[in-house]
Amino acid sequence: MRAALDVFSTNGYRGSTVDQIALTAGMSKANVLYYFKKKEDIYAAVLARTLTVWLDPLESLDPDGDPIEELWKYARQKLHLSRDAPYASRLFANEILQGAPVIRPFLDNELKTLVDAKCAIIQAWIDDGKLIPVSPLHLIFLIWSTTQHYADFDPQIQALNDQSQEDLYTDAERTLKMILMRGLTP
């Protein structure tokens, strides 16, 4: 799966082959095709795994927790995923840029249901005066775009940044935390 993630995130779906995946995995093509019948199956499995890992932090948003802390915990986890699993973010971005041909049903159903539920939690926090009045959906989009930028636009980040990778993410985490915590506090 790791080899397939590397190949798909680098070359996109159309530019990737089972031969490339097998070579990257150090396996024969026949061995790869023993586990997956075709390239589409490999791609779907890699996307499914990526989405599971990505959505776990959002699913854990606790309606009974402190709203600022819960949102910060979620944003921090997303930032760490961008740092630790950048290929997954790039794979997802490529899929979206292609019009989401494989994951469109997931976006329209499971993801929409989850995001609607989390928006309702955020709206309840706003209604209770625990957060400033903002659009819950756009707040989630803001967290996604801010955190995933570090993975999806890594060449740009590297060109503009003189810090080590560790310092970059430490600084990004500190900045994001300050903006979210201060910006959302009533």
C-alpha positions as CSV (number, residue, x, y, z in Angstrom):
1,M,0.0,0.0,0.0
2,R,2.9,2.4,0.8
3,A,4.4,1.8,-2.6
4,A,1.1,2.4,-4.3
5,L,0.6,5.6,-2.3
6,D,4.0,6.9,-3.4
7,V,3.4,6.1,-7.0
8,F,-0.1,7.5,-7.2
9,S,0.7,10.6,-5.3
10,T,3.7,11.3,-7.5
11,N,2.3,10.4,-10.9
12,G,-1.5,10.7,-10.5
13,Y,-3.9,7.9,-11.3
14,R,-3.5,8.1,-15.1
15,G,0.3,8.4,-15.0
16,S,0.7,5.4,-12.7
17,T,1.1,1.7,-13.7
18,V,0.9,-1.6,-11.8
19,D,4.5,-2.1,-13.0
20,Q,5.7,1.1,-11.3
21,I,3.9,0.0,-8.1
22,A,5.4,-3.4,-8.2
23,L,8.9,-2.0,-8.8
24,T,8.5,0.5,-5.9
25,A,7.3,-2.3,-3.6
26,G,10.0,-4.6,-4.6
27,M,7.5,-7.2,-5.8
28,S,6.6,-8.8,-9.1
29,K,3.6,-7.4,-11.0
30,A,2.0,-10.9,-10.7
31,N,2.4,-10.7,-6.9
32,V,0.7,-7.3,-6.8
33,L,-2.1,-8.5,-9.0
34,Y,-2.6,-11.5,-6.7
35,Y,-3.8,-9.1,-4.0
36,F,-5.5,-6.6,-6.3
37,K,-7.1,-7.5,-9.6
38,K,-6.4,-4.2,-11.4
39,K,-5.0,-0.8,-10.9
40,E,-8.4,0.7,-10.1
41,D,-8.7,-1.7,-7.1
42,I,-5.3,-0.6,-5.8
43,Y,-6.1,3.1,-6.1
44,A,-9.5,2.7,-4.4
45,A,-7.9,0.8,-1.5
46,V,-5.2,3.4,-1.1
47,L,-7.8,6.2,-1.1
48,A,-10.0,4.4,1.4
49,R,-7.1,3.9,3.7
50,T,-6.2,7.6,3.4
51,L,-9.7,8.8,4.1
52,T,-10.0,6.6,7.2
53,V,-6.8,8.0,8.7
54,W,-7.8,11.5,7.8
55,L,-11.3,11.4,9.2
56,D,-10.5,9.8,12.5
57,P,-9.5,13.1,14.0
58,L,-12.7,14.8,12.9
59,E,-14.8,12.0,14.2
60,S,-13.2,12.4,17.6
61,L,-14.4,16.0,18.0
62,D,-16.1,15.8,21.4
63,P,-19.3,17.9,21.8
64,D,-18.8,17.8,25.6
65,G,-15.2,19.0,25.4
66,D,-13.9,22.6,25.5
67,P,-14.6,23.9,22.0
68,I,-11.4,25.8,21.6
69,E,-9.3,22.8,22.8
70,E,-11.3,20.4,20.6
71,L,-10.9,22.5,17.5
72,W,-7.2,23.0,18.2
73,K,-6.7,19.3,18.8
74,Y,-8.3,18.6,15.5
75,A,-6.2,21.2,13.6
76,R,-3.0,20.0,15.3
77,Q,-3.7,16.4,14.3
78,K,-4.4,17.5,10.7
79,L,-1.1,19.5,10.6
80,H,0.8,16.4,11.9
81,L,-0.8,14.3,9.2
82,S,0.4,16.7,6.6
83,R,3.9,16.5,8.1
84,D,4.0,12.8,8.6
85,A,1.9,11.6,5.6
86,P,2.3,14.2,2.9
87,Y,1.8,11.6,0.1
88,A,-1.6,10.9,1.4
89,S,-2.6,14.5,1.2
90,R,-1.2,14.8,-2.3
91,L,-3.1,11.7,-3.4
92,F,-6.3,13.2,-2.1
93,A,-5.7,16.6,-3.7
94,N,-5.0,14.9,-7.1
95,E,-8.2,12.9,-6.8
96,I,-10.2,16.1,-6.0
97,L,-8.5,18.0,-8.9
98,Q,-9.6,15.3,-11.3
99,G,-13.2,15.8,-10.2
100,A,-13.2,13.0,-7.6
101,P,-14.1,10.2,-10.0
102,V,-13.5,7.4,-7.5
103,I,-14.5,9.1,-4.2
104,R,-17.5,11.2,-5.3
105,P,-20.0,8.8,-3.7
106,F,-18.0,8.9,-0.5
107,L,-17.9,12.7,-0.6
108,D,-21.6,13.0,-1.2
109,N,-22.6,10.6,1.5
110,E,-20.3,9.6,4.3
111,L,-18.2,12.7,4.3
112,K,-21.2,15.0,4.0
113,T,-23.0,13.3,6.9
114,L,-19.9,13.5,9.1
115,V,-19.2,17.2,8.3
116,D,-22.9,18.1,8.8
117,A,-22.8,16.4,12.2
118,K,-19.6,18.2,13.2
119,C,-20.9,21.5,11.9
120,A,-23.9,21.0,14.2
121,I,-21.6,20.6,17.1
122,I,-19.7,23.7,16.3
123,Q,-23.0,25.6,15.8
124,A,-24.1,24.5,19.2
125,W,-20.9,25.8,20.7
126,I,-21.5,29.1,18.9
127,D,-25.1,29.2,20.1
128,D,-23.9,28.6,23.7
129,G,-21.5,31.6,23.4
130,K,-18.4,29.3,23.6
131,L,-17.2,30.4,20.1
132,I,-17.5,33.6,18.1
133,P,-20.2,33.4,15.4
134,V,-18.5,32.0,12.3
135,S,-19.7,29.6,9.6
136,P,-18.9,26.1,11.0
137,L,-18.5,24.7,7.4
138,H,-16.0,27.4,6.5
139,L,-14.1,26.9,9.8
140,I,-13.7,23.3,8.8
141,F,-12.6,24.3,5.3
142,L,-10.1,26.8,6.9
143,I,-8.6,24.0,9.0
144,W,-8.3,21.7,6.0
145,S,-6.8,24.3,3.7
146,T,-4.3,25.6,6.3
147,T,-3.0,22.2,7.4
148,Q,-3.0,20.4,4.0
149,H,-1.2,23.3,2.3
150,Y,2.0,22.2,4.0
151,A,1.9,18.8,2.2
152,D,0.2,19.7,-1.1
153,F,2.4,22.8,-1.7
154,D,5.7,21.4,-0.3
155,P,7.9,22.7,-3.2
156,Q,6.6,26.2,-2.6
157,I,7.0,25.9,1.1
158,Q,10.6,24.7,0.7
159,A,11.4,27.5,-1.7
160,L,10.1,30.2,0.6
161,N,11.3,28.8,3.9
162,D,14.8,28.8,5.4
163,Q,13.9,26.7,8.5
164,S,14.5,23.1,9.1
165,Q,11.4,20.8,8.6
166,E,11.1,20.5,12.4
167,D,11.3,24.3,12.9
168,L,8.9,24.9,10.1
169,Y,6.2,22.7,11.6
170,T,6.8,24.0,15.2
171,D,6.4,27.5,13.9
172,A,3.3,26.6,11.8
173,E,1.7,24.8,14.8
174,R,2.4,27.8,17.1
175,T,1.0,30.3,14.6
176,L,-2.1,28.2,13.8
177,K,-2.8,27.6,17.5
178,M,-2.6,31.3,18.2
179,I,-4.9,32.3,15.4
180,L,-7.5,29.6,16.1
181,M,-7.5,30.0,19.8
182,R,-7.5,33.7,19.9
183,G,-9.7,34.1,16.8
184,L,-12.4,31.8,18.0
185,T,-12.6,32.9,21.6
186,P,-15.6,35.1,22.3
